[in-house]
Amino acid sequence: MKGRRQKIFEEKNSPQKYRTESEGYVGGQTFMRITENNLTDDNKMVYGLLEFILAPNNLNAAYKQVKRNKGAVGVDKMEVESLTDYLVSNKDELTRSILRGKYHPNPVLRVEIPKDNGQKRPLGIPTVVDRVVQQAIAQVLIPLFEPQFSNHSYGFRPRRNAHQALNACKEYITSGYSYAVDLDLEKFFDKVNHSKLIEVLSRTIKDGRVVSLIHKYLNAGVQIGGKSEPSKMGVPQGGPLSPLLSNIMLNELDKELERRGHKFVRYADDMVILCKSKRSAERVMSSITRFIESKLFLKVNRNKSQSAHVSKVKFLGYSFYKYKGEGRLRIHPKSVAKMKARIKELTSRSNGWGNDRRKNALRQYIIGWVHYFKLADMKSLLLQIDEWYRRRLRMVIWKQWKRIRTKFKNLVKLGVNKSKAREWASTRKGYWRIASSAILNRTLSTKRLRQAGYLFLSDYYQNVRIKT
């Protein structure tokens, strides 16, 4: 088996600091008396919830989901491929330790991924065994909390997605809500107050052992550069529980906004509140900021938050505008810049890729990107981008030909007379300049590039728009 053994038990006579709130046993019935039909019956589910989490069918579903997701190794270096063998040998010991309150999760492994603004976003990777346990918890808690969540919340929820959130924004804008409060929660996943989150969880989860287990995950710590650090606040991104816990926490904000009668749309920690005037937007921003910081103990990033006309707001990569009184969507300039940067990487002259690999990578990226941004009005924009994109492809192909005789041979093959082909094959002009020349535009035409298997954004966008 690859990797080290997952630590299950705390050491005997472990220090008091490892204890968490509500570690006592609460409840009487076992999972043997609980069926899936009782999942939303609060009177039967709130007690003995831990037994239902550890039921074989629930753990098996959690195991399968973790296997499907794959993912990186945690601090114990155990790989997903080793999970099957580990659970066959240790499942009973694992479940007993959790039932007895002796299980102590490993710290999460801290890694950082780059953000669009040049900064880095911290992620916490739990061990594969901890991912299974977290997934098992989430599978049972989601049906309990889903009925409590707001209809204005769209992120990390069953049968809800970003497109629904964007369409809701369009409807509000069409109804006359032309100003928006764009709230940015500063390092939300790192700033969640554990005491507040445990308080909110305890209102619904009456089995204190489950609350205690979740609290242990919150307090498991973080390993950075081989050294473990305590996690006194925050919900590490990267585990199966973090999306649910973030929605549970921010549902407190949703309920407050609903109580005040505001029109809003939230996707995870990304939120816009729609208003009918600039003055009301400024007033809402001030009052909601006070609520977030004084009641939820979160921090609003005032440098990134704003109250502005909807055309100035970026939400889920889109921006908004009105045409003949109707709310419409366009791509935000930052999203366009990010897309062009990615295409530039995929069409690099020096990455050593072959044509097949480049075509497949470009096709996959373009299909995914267009499907996400297909709600935007962007036909003319994509036509312009495709011109730039084709120029990059011609530059790559021209460089691949390398030698003068290869360039000459290929130009002749593509219909250029020999004297002209010899002249262009011998040119000293740079690759990027040659890529926009009449000779390559004619020989490496759009039609020929399509026939070669290259997919263009405007073509695929038209196809997607027709189908939808």
PyMOL commands that set and color helices and strands:
alter all, ss='L'
color gray80, all
select helices_A, chain A and resi 16-18+31-33+36-38+42-45+49-53+56-69+80-99+128-148+162-174+188-191+194-204+208-218+242-260+278-295+310-312+333-346+355-373+379-401+404-413+418-425+431-435+438-443+446-451+457-467
alter helices_A, ss='H'
color red, helices_A
select strands_A, chain A and resi 108-114+120-125+179-184+222-224+227-229+263-267+270-275+306-309+318-323+326-331
alter strands_A, ss='S'
color yellow, strands_A
deselect
rebuild
show_as cartoon
